[in-house]
Amino acid sequence: MAIVTMKKLTLISVLSDKESIFDSLVKSACVELKRSADIDACTSSDVSAQRERLAEKIARTEEAIITTIFCISEVTRRVSIRIWTL
């Protein structure tokens, strides 16, 4: 197997698993890892804005689904009434 120079590896995980993942990667000898100051600075991020946007999208999607189900139910009811009156 050839050894290839890797410029960057980005790994995202739960903060509590940081040390065990780092240790496992070092022990596996598959990658060479070095600690740096900016790694610690990047370990947490604020996802509240993303969460809020996703919650809004979910609410709009749920509303669209409910509206579609209502429309289908209304069409089905009208067809049923028409069939029964024939």
JOLIN-V785867 format. One record per residue. SS is DSSP state (H for helix, E for strand, C for the rest). PHI is phi in radians with two decimals (NA if undefined). NEAR is the number of other ideal C-beta (glycine too) atoms within 12 Angstrom. Layout:
ss->SS phi->PHI near->NEAR
ss->SS phi->PHI near->NEAR
This chain:
ss->C phi->NA near->4
ss->C phi->-1.38 near->4
ss->C phi->-1.68 near->9
ss->C phi->-2.05 near->8
ss->C phi->-1.33 near->9
ss->C phi->-1.81 near->11
ss->C phi->-1.47 near->6
ss->C phi->-2.69 near->11
ss->C phi->-2.21 near->16
ss->C phi->-1.91 near->10
ss->C phi->-2.20 near->17
ss->C phi->-2.03 near->15
ss->C phi->-2.67 near->16
ss->C phi->-1.23 near->12
ss->H phi->-1.00 near->16
ss->H phi->-1.18 near->10
ss->H phi->-1.62 near->15
ss->H phi->-0.94 near->21
ss->H phi->-1.14 near->17
ss->H phi->-1.17 near->14
ss->H phi->-1.14 near->22
ss->H phi->-1.01 near->22
ss->H phi->-1.08 near->13
ss->H phi->-1.12 near->17
ss->H phi->-1.16 near->21
ss->H phi->-1.13 near->16
ss->H phi->-1.16 near->12
ss->H phi->-1.23 near->12
ss->C phi->1.07 near->10
ss->C phi->-1.43 near->14
ss->C phi->-2.39 near->20
ss->C phi->-1.76 near->13
ss->C phi->-2.01 near->22
ss->C phi->-2.31 near->12
ss->C phi->-1.44 near->16
ss->C phi->-2.47 near->11
ss->H phi->-1.12 near->9
ss->H phi->-1.30 near->10
ss->H phi->-1.16 near->20
ss->H phi->-1.13 near->13
ss->H phi->-1.23 near->10
ss->C phi->-1.73 near->14
ss->C phi->-1.28 near->21
ss->C phi->-2.27 near->14
ss->C phi->-2.48 near->12
ss->C phi->-1.58 near->8
ss->C phi->-1.86 near->12
ss->H phi->-1.11 near->10
ss->H phi->-1.16 near->11
ss->H phi->-1.10 near->12
ss->H phi->-1.06 near->13
ss->H phi->-1.13 near->13
ss->H phi->-1.09 near->13
ss->H phi->-1.14 near->14
ss->H phi->-1.09 near->15
ss->H phi->-1.13 near->14
ss->H phi->-1.12 near->14
ss->H phi->-1.10 near->14
ss->H phi->-1.09 near->14
ss->H phi->-1.14 near->14
ss->H phi->-1.15 near->14
ss->H phi->-1.06 near->14
ss->H phi->-1.09 near->14
ss->H phi->-1.13 near->14
ss->H phi->-1.14 near->14
ss->H phi->-1.08 near->14
ss->H phi->-1.08 near->14
ss->H phi->-1.11 near->14
ss->H phi->-1.09 near->14
ss->H phi->-1.08 near->14
ss->H phi->-1.10 near->14
ss->H phi->-1.10 near->14
ss->H phi->-1.10 near->14
ss->H phi->-1.14 near->14
ss->H phi->-1.11 near->14
ss->H phi->-1.07 near->14
ss->H phi->-1.09 near->14
ss->H phi->-1.13 near->14
ss->H phi->-1.13 near->14
ss->H phi->-1.10 near->13
ss->H phi->-1.10 near->12
ss->H phi->-1.12 near->11
ss->H phi->-1.10 near->10
ss->H phi->-1.20 near->9
ss->H phi->-1.49 near->8
ss->C phi->-1.30 near->7
